[in-house]
C-alpha cells in the first residue's frame, strides 16, 4: 500500500497557503488628480485627505509633482 504521508502533507500545505490568500485587511483606494492655480499646474503643493469623524477611513497626504499631479493611497 502506498504511503499517504506525502499526499497528506501536500494537502495540509495547500490548505495553509490558501488561508493566507484571503483579503482580510481594510479596503485600499487610489485617489489621484492635479492641482492648478489660474489654469497652471501647482508644483510642490501639499494635498491632504482626512476621514470624517463618523467614518472609519484613513488619512493620507502627499506633495504634487512638477505637473501638479498627485496620487494617494487611502
GULUM-547820 format. One record per residue: residue number from 1; residue in three letters; chain; x, y, z of N, C-alpha, C in turn. Coordinates in pm, whole numbers, plus 50000, padded with zeros to 5 digits. Atoms other than C-alpha are relative to their C-alpha. Layout:
// GULUM-547820
<pt seq="NUM" type="ALA" mol="A" n_px="X" n_py="Y" n_pz="Z" ca_px="X" ca_py="Y" ca_pz="Z" c_px="X" c_py="Y" c_pz="Z"/>
...
//
This chain:
// GULUM-547820
<pt seq="1" type="UNK" mol="A" n_px="50085" n_py="49882" n_pz="50000" ca_px="50000" ca_py="50000" ca_pz="50000" c_px="50090" c_py="50124" c_pz="50000"/>
<pt seq="2" type="UNK" mol="A" n_px="49916" n_py="49880" n_pz="50007" ca_px="50149" ca_py="50337" ca_pz="49902" c_px="49984" c_py="50086" c_pz="50126"/>
<pt seq="3" type="UNK" mol="A" n_px="50001" n_py="49913" n_pz="49883" ca_px="50236" ca_py="50581" ca_pz="50176" c_px="49907" c_py="50120" c_pz="49977"/>
<pt seq="4" type="UNK" mol="A" n_px="50089" n_py="49884" n_pz="50009" ca_px="49980" ca_py="50852" ca_pz="50246" c_px="50064" c_py="50126" c_pz="50056"/>
<pt seq="5" type="UNK" mol="A" n_px="49935" n_py="49887" n_pz="49936" ca_px="50232" ca_py="51080" ca_pz="50413" c_px="50013" c_py="50120" c_pz="49904"/>
<pt seq="6" type="UNK" mol="A" n_px="49978" n_py="49891" n_pz="50095" ca_px="50320" ca_py="51287" ca_pz="50101" c_px="49869" c_py="50066" c_pz="49957"/>
<pt seq="7" type="UNK" mol="A" n_px="50126" n_py="49934" n_pz="50037" ca_px="49960" ca_py="51342" ca_pz="49984" c_px="49938" c_py="50079" c_pz="50116"/>
<pt seq="8" type="UNK" mol="A" n_px="50056" n_py="49928" n_pz="49886" ca_px="49851" ca_py="51440" ca_pz="50336" c_px="50078" c_py="50127" c_pz="50030"/>
<pt seq="9" type="UNK" mol="A" n_px="49919" n_py="49880" n_pz="49978" ca_px="50142" ca_py="51680" ca_pz="50380" c_px="49975" c_py="50105" c_pz="49891"/>
<pt seq="10" type="UNK" mol="A" n_px="50030" n_py="49908" n_pz="50111" ca_px="50071" ca_py="51832" ca_pz="50037" c_px="49866" c_py="50068" c_pz="50022"/>
<pt seq="11" type="UNK" mol="A" n_px="50132" n_py="49944" n_pz="49974" ca_px="49705" ca_py="51880" ca_pz="50122" c_px="50005" c_py="50101" c_pz="50114"/>
<pt seq="12" type="UNK" mol="A" n_px="49989" n_py="49908" n_pz="49886" ca_px="49791" ca_py="52040" ca_pz="50458" c_px="50071" c_py="50129" c_pz="49960"/>
<pt seq="13" type="UNK" mol="A" n_px="49927" n_py="49881" n_pz="50043" ca_px="50042" ca_py="52278" ca_pz="50297" c_px="49913" c_py="50088" c_pz="49911"/>
<pt seq="14" type="UNK" mol="A" n_px="50088" n_py="49922" n_pz="50087" ca_px="49795" ca_py="52386" ca_pz="50027" c_px="49888" c_py="50067" c_pz="50078"/>
<pt seq="15" type="UNK" mol="A" n_px="50105" n_py="49942" n_pz="49917" ca_px="49525" ca_py="52442" ca_pz="50288" c_px="50052" c_py="50122" c_pz="50075"/>
<pt seq="16" type="UNK" mol="A" n_px="49943" n_py="49887" n_pz="49925" ca_px="49751" ca_py="52665" ca_pz="50497" c_px="50033" c_py="50117" c_pz="49909"/>
<pt seq="17" type="UNK" mol="A" n_px="49967" n_py="49892" n_pz="50094" ca_px="49869" ca_py="52863" ca_pz="50195" c_px="49874" c_py="50070" c_pz="49953"/>
<pt seq="18" type="UNK" mol="A" n_px="50122" n_py="49938" n_pz="50050" ca_px="49515" ca_py="52921" ca_pz="50069" c_px="49931" c_py="50084" c_pz="50107"/>
<pt seq="19" type="UNK" mol="A" n_px="50058" n_py="49921" n_pz="49891" ca_px="49405" ca_py="53050" ca_pz="50411" c_px="50064" c_py="50138" c_pz="50003"/>
<pt seq="20" type="UNK" mol="A" n_px="49929" n_py="49872" n_pz="49997" ca_px="49668" ca_py="53324" ca_pz="50391" c_px="49975" c_py="50087" c_pz="49879"/>
<pt seq="21" type="UNK" mol="A" n_px="50023" n_py="49924" n_pz="50123" ca_px="49545" ca_py="53440" ca_pz="50048" c_px="49874" c_py="50085" c_pz="50005"/>
<pt seq="22" type="UNK" mol="A" n_px="50122" n_py="49922" n_pz="49991" ca_px="49219" ca_py="53595" ca_pz="50166" c_px="50027" c_py="50147" c_pz="50024"/>
<pt seq="23" type="UNK" mol="A" n_px="49984" n_py="49856" n_pz="49976" ca_px="49165" ca_py="53971" ca_pz="50177" c_px="49939" c_py="50033" c_pz="50136"/>
<pt seq="24" type="UNK" mol="A" n_px="50049" n_py="49975" n_pz="49865" ca_px="49138" ca_py="54035" ca_pz="50548" c_px="50027" c_py="50142" c_pz="50045"/>
<pt seq="25" type="UNK" mol="A" n_px="49965" n_py="49864" n_pz="49963" ca_px="49273" ca_py="54391" ca_pz="50552" c_px="49894" c_py="50099" c_pz="49955"/>
<pt seq="26" type="UNK" mol="A" n_px="50096" n_py="49898" n_pz="50040" ca_px="49091" ca_py="54719" ca_pz="50503" c_px="50006" c_py="50026" c_pz="49850"/>
<pt seq="27" type="UNK" mol="A" n_px="50005" n_py="49968" n_pz="50142" ca_px="48983" ca_py="54828" ca_pz="50157" c_px="50095" c_py="50115" c_pz="49971"/>
<pt seq="28" type="UNK" mol="A" n_px="49904" n_py="49896" n_pz="50038" ca_px="49250" ca_py="55037" ca_pz="49982" c_px="49952" c_py="50065" c_pz="49871"/>
<pt seq="29" type="UNK" mol="A" n_px="50043" n_py="49926" n_pz="50117" ca_px="49163" ca_py="55310" ca_pz="49733" c_px="50109" c_py="50094" c_pz="49953"/>
<pt seq="30" type="UNK" mol="A" n_px="49905" n_py="49906" n_pz="50058" ca_px="49374" ca_py="55521" ca_pz="49499" c_px="49926" c_py="50128" c_pz="49963"/>
<pt seq="31" type="UNK" mol="A" n_px="50055" n_py="49869" n_pz="50035" ca_px="49298" ca_py="55893" ca_pz="49472" c_px="50109" c_py="50073" c_pz="49924"/>
<pt seq="32" type="UNK" mol="A" n_px="49902" n_py="49926" n_pz="50077" ca_px="49471" ca_py="56090" ca_pz="49201" c_px="49934" c_py="50120" c_pz="49935"/>
<pt seq="33" type="UNK" mol="A" n_px="50052" n_py="49879" n_pz="50062" ca_px="49434" ca_py="56433" ca_pz="49048" c_px="50112" c_py="50097" c_pz="49969"/>
<pt seq="34" type="UNK" mol="A" n_px="49903" n_py="49896" n_pz="50031" ca_px="49602" ca_py="56757" ca_pz="48952" c_px="49955" c_py="50129" c_pz="50066"/>
<pt seq="35" type="UNK" mol="A" n_px="50026" n_py="49872" n_pz="49936" ca_px="49626" ca_py="57083" ca_pz="49144" c_px="50046" c_py="50110" c_pz="49905"/>
<pt seq="36" type="UNK" mol="A" n_px="49965" n_py="49887" n_pz="50086" ca_px="49616" ca_py="57402" ca_pz="48936" c_px="49960" c_py="50130" c_pz="50068"/>
<pt seq="37" type="UNK" mol="A" n_px="50037" n_py="49865" n_pz="49955" ca_px="49604" ca_py="57774" ca_pz="49007" c_px="50000" c_py="50088" c_pz="49876"/>
<pt seq="38" type="UNK" mol="A" n_px="50017" n_py="49916" n_pz="50119" ca_px="49474" ca_py="58007" ca_pz="48737" c_px="50035" c_py="49922" c_pz="49873"/>
<pt seq="39" type="UNK" mol="A" n_px="49978" n_py="50083" n_pz="50117" ca_px="49498" ca_py="57717" ca_pz="48491" c_px="50139" c_py="49941" c_pz="49985"/>
<pt seq="40" type="UNK" mol="A" n_px="49863" n_py="50052" n_pz="50007" ca_px="49866" ca_py="57640" ca_pz="48559" c_px="50023" c_py="49898" c_pz="50110"/>
<pt seq="41" type="UNK" mol="A" n_px="49970" n_py="50101" n_pz="49897" ca_px="49999" ca_py="57332" ca_pz="48744" c_px="50068" c_py="50064" c_pz="50121"/>
<pt seq="42" type="UNK" mol="A" n_px="49942" n_py="49948" n_pz="49876" ca_px="50090" ca_py="57400" ca_pz="49106" c_px="50090" c_py="49891" c_pz="50059"/>
<pt seq="43" type="UNK" mol="A" n_px="49902" n_py="50099" n_pz="49952" ca_px="50407" ca_py="57202" ca_pz="49186" c_px="50033" c_py="50024" c_pz="50147"/>
<pt seq="44" type="UNK" mol="A" n_px="49958" n_py="49990" n_pz="49860" ca_px="50510" ca_py="57128" ca_pz="49544" c_px="49889" c_py="50029" c_pz="50098"/>
<pt seq="45" type="UNK" mol="A" n_px="50114" n_py="49976" n_pz="49910" ca_px="50160" ca_py="57166" ca_pz="49691" c_px="49975" c_py="49877" c_pz="50085"/>
<pt seq="46" type="UNK" mol="A" n_px="50037" n_py="50110" n_pz="49911" ca_px="50055" ca_py="56954" ca_pz="49987" c_px="49852" c_py="49970" c_pz="49981"/>
<pt seq="47" type="UNK" mol="A" n_px="50138" n_py="50045" n_pz="50016" ca_px="49737" ca_py="56753" ca_pz="49929" c_px="49971" c_py="49907" c_pz="50117"/>
<pt seq="48" type="UNK" mol="A" n_px="50034" n_py="50082" n_pz="49883" ca_px="49563" ca_py="56605" ca_pz="50234" c_px="49855" c_py="49953" c_pz="49990"/>
<pt seq="49" type="UNK" mol="A" n_px="50133" n_py="50056" n_pz="49988" ca_px="49262" ca_py="56377" ca_pz="50269" c_px="49983" c_py="49952" c_pz="50144"/>
<pt seq="50" type="UNK" mol="A" n_px="50027" n_py="50040" n_pz="49862" ca_px="49107" ca_py="56329" ca_pz="50613" c_px="49861" c_py="49938" c_pz="50006"/>
<pt seq="51" type="UNK" mol="A" n_px="50133" n_py="50059" n_pz="49988" ca_px="48818" ca_py="56099" ca_pz="50707" c_px="49910" c_py="50088" c_pz="50087"/>
<pt seq="52" type="UNK" mol="A" n_px="50094" n_py="49928" n_pz="49914" ca_px="48505" ca_py="56250" ca_pz="50857" c_px="49997" c_py="49930" c_pz="50135"/>
<pt seq="53" type="UNK" mol="A" n_px="50002" n_py="50062" n_pz="49866" ca_px="48461" ca_py="56189" ca_pz="51231" c_px="49912" c_py="49875" c_pz="50008"/>
<pt seq="54" type="UNK" mol="A" n_px="50091" n_py="50115" n_pz="49991" ca_px="48178" ca_py="55941" ca_pz="51166" c_px="50045" c_py="49882" c_pz="49913"/>
<pt seq="55" type="UNK" mol="A" n_px="49955" n_py="50111" n_pz="50085" ca_px="48378" ca_py="55728" ca_pz="50918" c_px="50120" c_py="49931" c_pz="50061"/>
<pt seq="56" type="UNK" mol="A" n_px="49883" n_py="50074" n_pz="49953" ca_px="48647" ca_py="55470" ca_pz="50969" c_px="50112" c_py="50003" c_pz="49896"/>
<pt seq="57" type="UNK" mol="A" n_px="49900" n_py="49989" n_pz="50105" ca_px="48855" ca_py="55584" ca_pz="50671" c_px="50136" c_py="50041" c_pz="50054"/>
<pt seq="58" type="UNK" mol="A" n_px="49864" n_py="49963" n_pz="49963" ca_px="49226" ca_py="55657" ca_pz="50672" c_px="50036" c_py="50134" c_pz="49939"/>
<pt seq="59" type="UNK" mol="A" n_px="49950" n_py="49874" n_pz="50052" ca_px="49401" ca_py="55989" ca_pz="50624" c_px="50119" c_py="49973" c_pz="49909"/>
<pt seq="60" type="UNK" mol="A" n_px="49885" n_py="50011" n_pz="50090" ca_px="49660" ca_py="56042" ca_pz="50351" c_px="50044" c_py="50140" c_pz="49961"/>
<pt seq="61" type="UNK" mol="A" n_px="49947" n_py="49871" n_pz="50044" ca_px="49886" ca_py="56326" ca_pz="50241" c_px="50113" c_py="49975" c_pz="49902"/>
<pt seq="62" type="UNK" mol="A" n_px="49892" n_py="50009" n_pz="50097" ca_px="50129" ca_py="56388" ca_pz="49959" c_px="50031" c_py="50136" c_pz="49943"/>
<pt seq="63" type="UNK" mol="A" n_px="49956" n_py="49875" n_pz="50062" ca_px="50303" ca_py="56654" ca_pz="49753" c_px="49988" c_py="49984" c_pz="49849"/>
<pt seq="64" type="UNK" mol="A" n_px="50015" n_py="50005" n_pz="50145" ca_px="50229" ca_py="56738" ca_pz="49391" c_px="50136" c_py="50004" c_pz="49931"/>
<pt seq="65" type="UNK" mol="A" n_px="49875" n_py="49999" n_pz="50077" ca_px="50496" ca_py="56681" ca_pz="49126" c_px="50006" c_py="50126" c_pz="49913"/>
<pt seq="66" type="UNK" mol="A" n_px="49979" n_py="49881" n_pz="50083" ca_px="50617" ca_py="56933" ca_pz="48864" c_px="49878" c_py="50034" c_pz="49914"/>
<pt seq="67" type="UNK" mol="A" n_px="50120" n_py="49975" n_pz="50081" ca_px="50295" ca_py="56891" ca_pz="48664" c_px="49875" c_py="50021" c_pz="50086"/>
<pt seq="68" type="UNK" mol="A" n_px="50112" n_py="49980" n_pz="49909" ca_px="50075" ca_py="56942" ca_pz="48974" c_px="49924" c_py="49873" c_pz="50033"/>
<pt seq="69" type="UNK" mol="A" n_px="50071" n_py="50127" n_pz="49980" ca_px="49977" ca_py="56573" ca_pz="48980" c_px="50032" c_py="49939" c_pz="50136"/>
<pt seq="70" type="UNK" mol="A" n_px="49980" n_py="50073" n_pz="49874" ca_px="49931" ca_py="56366" ca_pz="49295" c_px="49930" c_py="49865" c_pz="49990"/>
<pt seq="71" type="UNK" mol="A" n_px="50061" n_py="50132" n_pz="49984" ca_px="49850" ca_py="56002" ca_pz="49377" c_px="50011" c_py="49962" c_pz="50146"/>
<pt seq="72" type="UNK" mol="A" n_px="50002" n_py="50038" n_pz="49859" ca_px="49747" ca_py="55897" ca_pz="49726" c_px="49927" c_py="49868" c_pz="50015"/>
<pt seq="73" type="UNK" mol="A" n_px="50066" n_py="50126" n_pz="49967" ca_px="49655" ca_py="55557" ca_pz="49865" c_px="49932" c_py="50015" c_pz="50134"/>
<pt seq="74" type="UNK" mol="A" n_px="50079" n_py="49988" n_pz="49877" ca_px="49376" ca_py="55563" ca_pz="50123" c_px="49955" c_py="49863" c_pz="50044"/>
//
